[in-house]
Amino acid sequence: MRVASILSFTFREAVEDVEYQGYLIPKGWKVLPLFRNIHHSPDHFPCPDKFDPSRFEI
């Protein structure tokens, strides 16, 4: 789940050249997204540290 994932990160591979925030990530490079940082970002989740079961409703 989002609050405490068993994986904090996992490698991904760029399938094409990508420019992100002024940086070039060449095709084939490994990138390491930090899911905990994403999942606890107020930019993506209001009150990210609050348990809110309604977030999981479909």
N, CA and C atoms as an extended XYZ file, in Angstrom:
174
Properties=species:S:1:pos:R:3:atomname:S:1:resname:S:1:resid:I:1 pbc="F F F"
N         0.841       -1.171        0.000 N   MET     1
C         0.000        0.000        0.000 CA  MET     1
C         0.888        1.237        0.000 C   MET     1
N         0.271        2.359       -0.150 N   ARG     2
C         0.987        3.601       -0.301 CA  ARG     2
C         1.700        4.044        0.969 C   ARG     2
N         1.149        3.781        2.148 N   VAL     3
C         1.729        4.289        3.384 CA  VAL     3
C         3.051        3.599        3.704 C   VAL     3
N         3.112        2.298        3.585 N   ALA     4
C         4.329        1.558        3.906 CA  ALA     4
C         4.500        0.417        2.914 C   ALA     4
N         5.068        0.717        1.793 N   SER     5
C         5.291       -0.278        0.753 CA  SER     5
C         6.451       -1.194        1.134 C   SER     5
N         6.387       -2.434        0.696 N   ILE     6
C         7.507       -3.339        0.955 CA  ILE     6
C         8.717       -2.994        0.092 C   ILE     6
N         8.492       -2.290       -1.003 N   LEU     7
C         9.586       -1.836       -1.868 CA  LEU     7
C         9.655       -0.318       -1.829 C   LEU     7
N        10.808        0.224       -1.493 N   SER     8
C        10.972        1.675       -1.516 CA  SER     8
C        11.337        2.163       -2.912 C   SER     8
N        11.940        1.268       -3.694 N   PHE     9
C        12.359        1.640       -5.041 CA  PHE     9
C        12.491        0.380       -5.879 C   PHE     9
N        12.557        0.577       -7.158 N   THR    10
C        12.869       -0.497       -8.097 CA  THR    10
C        13.409        0.163       -9.359 C   THR    10
N        14.341       -0.484      -10.004 N   PHE    11
C        14.937        0.099      -11.202 CA  PHE    11
C        13.978        0.030      -12.382 C   PHE    11
N        14.059        1.040      -13.220 N   ARG    12
C        13.360        1.074      -14.497 CA  ARG    12
C        14.399        1.415      -15.556 C   ARG    12
N        14.099        1.071      -16.813 N   GLU    13
C        15.016        1.374      -17.909 CA  GLU    13
C        14.319        2.300      -18.893 C   GLU    13
N        15.006        3.372      -19.259 N   ALA    14
C        14.453        4.301      -20.242 CA  ALA    14
C        14.381        3.600      -21.600 C   ALA    14
N        13.201        3.573      -22.199 N   VAL    15
C        13.032        2.892      -23.489 CA  VAL    15
C        13.278        3.837      -24.663 C   VAL    15
N        13.454        5.104      -24.357 N   GLU    16
C        13.818        6.108      -25.368 CA  GLU    16
C        14.473        7.265      -24.634 C   GLU    16
N        15.155        8.140      -25.372 N   ASP    17
C        15.727        9.335      -24.764 CA  ASP    17
C        14.593       10.171      -24.177 C   ASP    17
N        14.809       10.654      -22.964 N   VAL    18
C        13.793       11.459      -22.282 CA  VAL    18
C        14.475       12.677      -21.682 C   VAL    18
N        13.865       13.836      -21.848 N   GLU    19
C        14.346       15.020      -21.153 CA  GLU    19
C        13.382       15.301      -20.014 C   GLU    19
N        13.919       15.405      -18.797 N   TYR    20
C        13.097       15.648      -17.615 CA  TYR    20
C        13.721       16.775      -16.810 C   TYR    20
N        12.985       17.852      -16.665 N   GLN    21
C        13.425       19.022      -15.904 CA  GLN    21
C        14.818       19.478      -16.313 C   GLN    21
N        15.061       19.496      -17.618 N   GLY    22
C        16.330       19.973      -18.146 CA  GLY    22
C        17.446       18.940      -18.198 C   GLY    22
N        17.180       17.729      -17.741 N   TYR    23
C        18.184       16.658      -17.759 CA  TYR    23
C        17.843       15.644      -18.839 C   TYR    23
N        18.858       15.183      -19.555 N   LEU    24
C        18.660       14.144      -20.563 CA  LEU    24
C        18.887       12.779      -19.925 C   LEU    24
N        17.912       11.908      -20.070 N   ILE    25
C        18.044       10.514      -19.638 CA  ILE    25
C        18.126        9.694      -20.919 C   ILE    25
N        19.309        9.213      -21.286 N   PRO    26
C        19.465        8.490      -22.546 CA  PRO    26
C        18.765        7.129      -22.529 C   PRO    26
N        18.333        6.707      -23.695 N   LYS    27
C        17.734        5.383      -23.853 CA  LYS    27
C        18.683        4.331      -23.276 C   LYS    27
N        18.117        3.382      -22.529 N   GLY    28
C        18.912        2.307      -21.960 CA  GLY    28
C        19.423        2.576      -20.550 C   GLY    28
N        19.409        3.843      -20.130 N   TRP    29
C        19.868        4.147      -18.773 CA  TRP    29
C        18.881        3.600      -17.759 C   TRP    29
N        19.406        3.182      -16.622 N   LYS    30
C        18.573        2.733      -15.512 CA  LYS    30
C        18.210        3.953      -14.662 C   LYS    30
N        16.967        4.034      -14.281 N   VAL    31
C        16.521        5.104      -13.392 CA  VAL    31
C        15.952        4.465      -12.127 C   VAL    31
N        15.986        5.201      -11.065 N   LEU    32
C        15.586        4.683       -9.764 CA  LEU    32
C        14.525        5.602       -9.157 C   LEU    32
N        13.248        5.365       -9.477 N   PRO    33
C        12.205        6.189       -8.853 CA  PRO    33
C        12.066        5.829       -7.373 C   PRO    33
N        11.995        6.834       -6.530 N   LEU    34
C        11.838        6.614       -5.091 CA  LEU    34
C        10.353        6.710       -4.756 C   LEU    34
N         9.697        5.565       -4.750 N   PHE    35
C         8.246        5.533       -4.592 CA  PHE    35
C         7.786        6.114       -3.263 C   PHE    35
N         8.551        5.915       -2.206 N   ARG    36
C         8.126        6.465       -0.924 CA  ARG    36
C         8.038        7.985       -1.004 C   ARG    36
N         8.993        8.615       -1.655 N   ASN    37
C         8.954       10.072       -1.802 CA  ASN    37
C         7.741       10.502       -2.618 C   ASN    37
N         7.431        9.767       -3.665 N   ILE    38
C         6.269       10.089       -4.493 CA  ILE    38
C         4.989        9.887       -3.693 C   ILE    38
N         4.899        8.764       -2.996 N   HIS    39
C         3.676        8.428       -2.266 CA  HIS    39
C         3.420        9.337       -1.070 C   HIS    39
N         4.434       10.020       -0.591 N   HIS    40
C         4.271       10.903        0.558 CA  HIS    40
C         4.399       12.371        0.162 C   HIS    40
N         4.239       12.662       -1.113 N   SER    41
C         4.351       14.035       -1.598 CA  SER    41
C         2.993       14.737       -1.544 C   SER    41
N         2.915       15.890       -0.879 N   PRO    42
C         1.656       16.635       -0.871 CA  PRO    42
C         1.283       17.171       -2.258 C   PRO    42
N         2.235       17.156       -3.196 N   ASP    43
C         1.907       17.554       -4.573 CA  ASP    43
C         0.975       16.540       -5.227 C   ASP    43
N         1.036       15.286       -4.773 N   HIS    44
C         0.234       14.216       -5.368 CA  HIS    44
C        -0.892       13.737       -4.462 C   HIS    44
N        -0.709       13.851       -3.153 N   PHE    45
C        -1.697       13.359       -2.184 CA  PHE    45
C        -1.927       14.415       -1.110 C   PHE    45
N        -3.151       14.944       -1.009 N   PRO    46
C        -3.419       15.869        0.096 CA  PRO    46
C        -3.283       15.125        1.432 C   PRO    46
N        -2.649       15.729        2.399 N   CYS    47
C        -2.417       15.106        3.723 CA  CYS    47
C        -1.816       13.712        3.554 C   CYS    47
N        -0.635       13.600        2.969 N   PRO    48
C        -0.079       12.293        2.613 CA  PRO    48
C         0.172       11.357        3.794 C   PRO    48
N         0.345       11.892        5.000 N   ASP    49
C         0.623       11.030        6.149 CA  ASP    49
C        -0.638       10.607        6.902 C   ASP    49
N        -1.783       11.070        6.441 N   LYS    50
C        -3.051       10.705        7.083 CA  LYS    50
C        -3.610        9.442        6.427 C   LYS    50
N        -4.011        8.474        7.239 N   PHE    51
C        -4.648        7.271        6.703 CA  PHE    51
C        -6.069        7.630        6.290 C   PHE    51
N        -6.383        7.436        5.019 N   ASP    52
C        -7.705        7.773        4.482 CA  ASP    52
C        -8.160        6.635        3.579 C   ASP    52
N        -8.944        5.689        4.102 N   PRO    53
C        -9.372        4.531        3.311 CA  PRO    53
C       -10.157        4.901        2.054 C   PRO    53
N       -10.762        6.083        2.032 N   SER    54
C       -11.541        6.471        0.843 CA  SER    54
C       -10.651        6.639       -0.389 C   SER    54
N        -9.357        6.784       -0.207 N   ARG    55
C        -8.449        6.887       -1.354 CA  ARG    55
C        -8.442        5.614       -2.191 C   ARG    55
N        -8.840        4.501       -1.586 N   PHE    56
C        -8.764        3.216       -2.270 CA  PHE    56
C       -10.096        2.777       -2.853 C   PHE    56
N       -11.119        3.642       -2.741 N   GLU    57
C       -12.426        3.298       -3.306 CA  GLU    57
C       -12.365        3.355       -4.822 C   GLU    57
N       -13.088        2.456       -5.440 N   ILE    58
C       -13.113        2.416       -6.910 CA  ILE    58
C       -14.416        2.974       -7.403 C   ILE    58
